[in-house]
Amino acid sequence: MMQKLKKLNVLIIDDDEEDIFLLRKMIQSVMEEGFGCEFATDFENGIDVLQKVQYDVCFLDYRLGKRDGIELLKTVHDVKKRGPVILLTGQGDEKVAVQALKSGATDYLTKDNLSSYRLYTSICTSQKIFREEQDRVIAEAALKESEQKLMQVNFELEERIRERTAALENSNKRLKERSATLDELNTALKVLIKKKDENQIELEEKMAANIKQLIWPQIQKLKTDMISNEQRQAIFETIEFNLREIVSPLAALLTSAQFGLTPMQIRIANFIKQGRTSKEISSILNVSKGTVETHRNNIRIKLNLKNKKINLQSYLGALN
């Protein structure tokens, strides 16, 4: 025993009013209570109601005057989205049935063999097919949306990977540049340290040379008895002055390749810087005044002061 249908909104499109009456009566027989019904009796009105009316099932007659129900289904493009459509034919025709299903109908019935049971079964089957089709459409839409979101996520992920890769490449480039800079700094530092060591050695050698040239000869003079107290005092002052000069840049400068003064010329230059006269220097060094004057002239030549009105004592003081 079939279970009767409860609430149902029906749309009937048929050009035969008697067939409409019989169909409504048969529908009523499978209903538990009354049902809503809209109908159209020609092709044009059928298109209009099919597009506007909300229905649970539509019964569409194949013959609609000079036109047919399949043409109507093809005209209404979104018929599959609106509700299930059952095509009614006068006689069974498989070709018509296939065309109907392809055009959007969910089932077909022949009027000659129509019964309450077949009507009930067709309504239930069509509604089930329609619901499954709607679920499929919704699922496909959801799948398409998910695929689009996945594509967007993949695109964003690839973009982030590209950005991250570019950032890493930039970081590696900066690290290489910093490494190269550090290597250059290390190389420069090694050169500076080596230069410092060389300068230290050179300074020690010059210090030893200056002591040997400026201090040691004066000490040797003090060991002799053939000097006066005045000469001895002058020698002590000279030693004291020379010690100061040794730790100053002057001695190193005068012995450098720039001037190239001899040890005797350096000693005389120091006396000149102290303000000693040629006579005083000759007495201290126990040489003739002419010898001192010759050394004075050679000192001026080496210092590029020949024929220039520049005081030698002032010039030596400025060098220091």
C-alpha positions as CSV (number, residue, x, y, z in Angstrom):
1,M,0.0,0.0,0.0
2,M,1.5,3.3,-1.1
3,Q,1.8,6.2,1.4
4,K,-0.1,9.2,0.3
5,L,1.7,12.5,-0.5
6,K,1.1,15.4,1.9
7,K,1.7,19.0,0.7
8,L,2.3,19.5,-3.0
9,N,2.3,22.5,-5.4
10,V,1.6,21.3,-9.0
11,L,2.0,23.0,-12.3
12,I,0.1,21.5,-15.3
13,I,0.8,22.6,-18.9
14,D,-1.6,21.0,-21.3
15,D,-3.8,22.3,-24.2
16,D,-6.6,19.8,-23.3
17,E,-8.8,21.0,-20.4
18,E,-10.4,17.6,-20.1
19,D,-6.9,16.0,-19.6
20,I,-6.1,18.7,-17.0
21,F,-9.3,17.8,-15.1
22,L,-8.6,14.1,-15.2
23,L,-4.9,14.7,-14.1
24,R,-6.0,16.9,-11.2
25,K,-8.4,14.2,-10.1
26,M,-5.8,11.5,-10.2
27,I,-3.3,13.7,-8.3
28,Q,-5.9,14.2,-5.6
29,S,-6.2,10.5,-5.3
30,V,-2.6,10.2,-4.2
31,M,-2.7,13.2,-1.8
32,E,-3.5,13.0,1.9
33,E,-5.1,16.4,1.7
34,G,-5.6,19.1,-0.9
35,F,-2.8,20.5,-3.1
36,G,-2.0,23.7,-4.9
37,C,-2.4,23.8,-8.7
38,E,-1.5,26.2,-11.4
39,F,-2.0,25.5,-15.1
40,A,-1.4,26.8,-18.6
41,T,-3.2,25.7,-21.8
42,D,-0.8,26.9,-24.6
43,F,2.9,27.1,-25.4
44,E,3.4,30.8,-24.6
45,N,1.6,30.7,-21.3
46,G,3.4,27.5,-20.5
47,I,6.8,29.3,-20.8
48,D,5.5,32.2,-18.7
49,V,4.2,30.1,-15.8
50,L,7.2,27.7,-15.9
51,Q,9.5,30.6,-15.4
52,K,7.4,32.4,-12.7
53,V,5.5,29.8,-10.7
54,Q,7.1,28.0,-7.7
55,Y,6.2,24.3,-8.0
56,D,7.1,20.9,-6.5
57,V,6.3,19.0,-9.7
58,C,5.3,20.0,-13.3
59,F,3.3,17.9,-15.7
60,L,4.1,18.9,-19.3
61,D,2.1,17.6,-22.2
62,Y,4.1,16.7,-25.3
63,R,1.5,18.1,-27.7
64,L,0.9,21.9,-27.4
65,G,-0.9,22.8,-30.6
66,K,1.6,23.2,-33.4
67,R,4.5,23.0,-31.0
68,D,5.6,20.5,-28.3
69,G,6.7,20.2,-24.7
70,I,10.4,19.4,-25.7
71,E,10.7,22.7,-27.6
72,L,9.3,24.4,-24.5
73,L,11.9,22.7,-22.2
74,K,14.7,23.8,-24.6
75,T,13.3,27.4,-24.5
76,V,13.4,27.6,-20.7
77,H,17.2,27.2,-20.2
78,D,17.2,26.9,-16.4
79,V,14.3,24.5,-16.2
80,K,16.4,21.9,-14.3
81,K,16.9,24.4,-11.5
82,R,13.2,25.2,-11.0
83,G,11.7,21.8,-10.2
84,P,11.1,18.3,-11.6
85,V,9.2,18.1,-14.9
86,I,7.2,15.0,-16.0
87,L,6.5,14.8,-19.7
88,L,3.1,13.4,-20.7
89,T,2.7,11.7,-24.1
90,G,-0.4,10.2,-25.8
91,Q,1.5,7.0,-26.6
92,G,4.8,5.4,-25.6
93,D,7.6,6.7,-27.8
94,E,11.2,5.9,-26.7
95,K,12.7,8.6,-29.0
96,V,10.4,11.3,-27.4
97,A,11.3,10.0,-24.0
98,V,15.1,10.3,-24.7
99,Q,14.7,13.8,-26.1
100,A,12.6,14.8,-23.1
101,L,15.2,13.6,-20.6
102,K,18.0,15.3,-22.5
103,S,16.0,18.5,-22.6
104,G,15.5,18.7,-18.8
105,A,12.6,16.4,-17.9
106,T,13.1,14.0,-15.0
107,D,10.5,11.4,-16.1
108,Y,7.8,10.7,-18.7
109,L,4.4,9.0,-18.6
110,T,2.0,7.9,-21.3
111,K,-1.6,9.0,-20.8
112,D,-3.0,5.7,-22.2
113,N,-1.4,3.7,-19.3
114,L,-1.6,6.4,-16.6
115,S,-2.7,5.2,-13.2
116,S,-2.7,6.6,-9.6
117,Y,0.2,4.2,-8.7
118,R,2.3,5.2,-11.8
119,L,1.6,8.8,-11.1
120,Y,2.6,8.5,-7.4
121,T,5.8,6.6,-8.4
122,S,6.7,9.1,-11.0
123,I,6.2,12.1,-8.6
124,C,8.3,10.5,-5.9
125,T,11.0,9.4,-8.4
126,S,11.1,12.8,-10.1
127,Q,11.4,14.6,-6.8
128,K,14.1,12.3,-5.6
129,I,16.0,12.8,-8.9
130,F,15.6,16.5,-8.7
131,R,16.9,16.6,-5.1
132,E,19.8,14.5,-6.0
133,E,20.5,16.7,-9.0
134,Q,20.3,19.8,-6.8
135,D,22.6,18.2,-4.3
136,R,25.0,17.4,-7.1
137,V,24.9,20.9,-8.4
138,I,25.5,22.3,-4.9
139,A,28.3,19.8,-4.4
140,E,29.9,20.7,-7.7
141,A,29.6,24.4,-6.9
142,A,31.2,23.8,-3.5
143,L,33.9,21.7,-5.1
144,K,34.5,24.4,-7.7
145,E,34.7,27.0,-4.9
146,S,37.1,24.8,-2.9
147,E,39.2,24.3,-6.0
148,Q,39.3,28.1,-6.6
149,K,40.2,28.6,-2.9
150,L,42.9,25.9,-3.2
151,M,44.3,27.6,-6.3
152,Q,44.3,30.9,-4.5
153,V,46.0,29.4,-1.5
154,N,48.6,27.7,-3.8
155,F,49.1,30.9,-5.6
156,E,49.6,32.8,-2.3
157,L,51.9,30.1,-1.0
158,E,54.0,30.1,-4.2
159,E,54.1,33.9,-4.0
160,R,55.3,33.7,-0.4
161,I,57.9,31.1,-1.4
162,R,59.1,33.3,-4.2
163,E,59.3,36.3,-1.8
164,R,61.0,34.2,0.9
165,T,63.4,32.8,-1.7
166,A,64.2,36.3,-2.9
167,A,64.7,37.5,0.7
168,L,67.0,34.6,1.4
169,E,69.0,35.3,-1.8
170,N,69.3,39.0,-0.7
171,S,70.3,37.9,2.8
172,N,72.9,35.5,1.3
173,K,74.1,38.3,-1.0
174,R,74.5,40.7,2.0
175,L,76.2,38.0,4.0
176,K,78.7,37.4,1.2
177,E,79.3,41.1,0.9
178,R,79.8,41.4,4.6
179,S,82.1,38.4,4.5
180,A,84.1,40.0,1.7
181,T,84.2,43.3,3.6
182,L,85.4,41.4,6.7
183,D,88.1,39.7,4.7
184,E,89.2,43.0,3.3
185,L,89.3,44.5,6.8
186,N,91.2,41.5,8.1
187,T,93.7,41.8,5.3
188,A,94.0,45.6,6.0
189,L,94.4,44.9,9.7
190,K,97.1,42.3,9.1
191,V,98.9,44.9,6.9
192,L,98.6,47.5,9.6
193,I,99.9,45.1,12.3
194,K,102.8,44.2,10.0
195,K,103.4,47.8,9.3
196,K,103.3,48.6,13.0
197,D,105.7,45.9,13.8
198,E,108.0,47.1,11.0
199,N,107.7,50.7,12.3
200,Q,108.5,49.5,15.9
201,I,111.6,47.8,14.6
202,E,112.5,50.8,12.6
203,L,111.9,53.1,15.6
204,E,114.1,50.9,17.8
205,E,116.8,50.9,15.2
206,K,116.7,54.7,14.8
207,M,116.6,55.1,18.6
208,A,119.8,53.0,18.9
209,A,121.4,54.9,16.0
210,N,120.5,58.3,17.5
211,I,121.9,57.2,20.9
212,K,125.0,56.0,19.2
213,Q,125.3,59.2,17.1
214,L,124.2,61.9,19.6
215,I,124.8,60.5,23.1
216,W,127.6,58.0,23.0
217,P,130.2,60.5,21.5
218,Q,129.4,63.0,24.3
219,I,129.9,60.3,26.9
220,Q,133.3,59.4,25.4
221,K,134.3,63.1,25.7
222,L,133.5,63.1,29.4
223,K,135.9,60.3,29.9
224,T,138.9,62.5,28.8
225,D,140.7,64.8,31.2
226,M,141.5,67.3,28.5
227,I,138.3,69.3,28.8
228,S,137.4,72.3,30.9
229,N,134.7,72.6,33.4
230,E,132.8,74.8,31.0
231,Q,133.1,72.2,28.2
232,R,132.0,69.5,30.6
233,Q,129.0,71.5,31.6
234,A,128.2,72.1,27.9
235,I,128.5,68.3,27.2
236,F,126.0,67.5,30.0
237,E,123.6,70.0,28.6
238,T,124.1,68.6,25.2
239,I,123.4,65.0,26.4
240,E,120.3,66.2,28.2
241,F,119.1,68.1,25.1
242,N,119.9,65.2,22.8
243,L,118.0,62.7,25.0
244,R,114.9,64.9,24.7
245,E,115.4,65.2,20.9
246,I,115.8,61.4,20.5
247,V,112.2,60.9,21.7
248,S,111.0,63.7,19.5
249,P,110.4,63.3,15.7
250,L,113.3,65.7,14.8
251,A,116.1,63.2,15.0
252,A,114.2,60.6,13.0
253,L,113.3,63.2,10.5
254,L,116.8,64.5,10.0
255,T,118.2,61.0,9.5
256,S,115.4,60.0,7.1
257,A,115.9,59.7,3.4
258,Q,114.2,63.0,3.0
259,F,117.2,64.9,4.4
260,G,119.9,62.3,5.0
261,L,122.0,64.3,7.5
262,T,125.2,62.7,8.7
263,P,125.8,62.0,12.4
264,M,128.1,65.0,12.7
265,Q,125.5,67.2,10.9
266,I,122.8,66.0,13.2
267,R,124.9,66.9,16.3
268,I,125.6,70.3,14.9
269,A,121.9,70.8,13.9
270,N,120.9,70.0,17.5
271,F,123.4,72.6,18.8
272,I,122.1,75.2,16.3
273,K,118.6,74.5,17.5
274,Q,119.7,75.1,21.1
275,G,120.9,78.5,20.0
276,R,124.6,77.8,20.1
277,T,127.0,79.8,18.0
278,S,129.6,78.3,15.6
279,K,132.3,79.2,18.1
280,E,130.5,77.5,21.0
281,I,129.9,74.4,18.8
282,S,133.5,74.2,17.7
283,S,134.6,74.4,21.3
284,I,132.2,71.7,22.4
285,L,133.1,69.4,19.5
286,N,136.8,70.3,19.6
287,V,136.8,71.2,15.9
288,S,137.6,74.4,14.1
289,K,135.0,77.1,13.6
290,G,135.5,76.7,9.8
291,T,134.5,73.0,10.0
292,V,131.3,74.0,11.9
293,E,130.5,76.6,9.2
294,T,131.1,74.1,6.5
295,H,128.6,71.7,8.2
296,R,126.2,74.6,8.6
297,N,126.3,75.3,4.9
298,N,125.8,71.6,4.0
299,I,122.9,71.4,6.4
300,R,121.2,74.3,4.7
301,I,121.8,72.6,1.3
302,K,120.2,69.3,2.5
303,L,117.3,71.2,4.0
304,N,116.8,73.1,0.8
305,L,117.6,76.4,2.4
306,K,120.5,77.6,0.3
307,N,120.2,81.2,-0.9
308,K,117.0,81.6,1.1
309,K,116.6,84.2,3.8
310,I,115.4,81.7,6.4
311,N,116.9,81.4,9.9
312,L,118.3,77.9,10.4
313,Q,117.6,77.7,14.1
314,S,113.9,78.8,13.6
315,Y,113.6,76.3,10.7
316,L,114.9,73.4,12.9
317,G,112.5,74.4,15.7
318,A,109.6,74.4,13.2
319,L,110.6,70.9,12.0
320,N,110.2,69.6,15.5
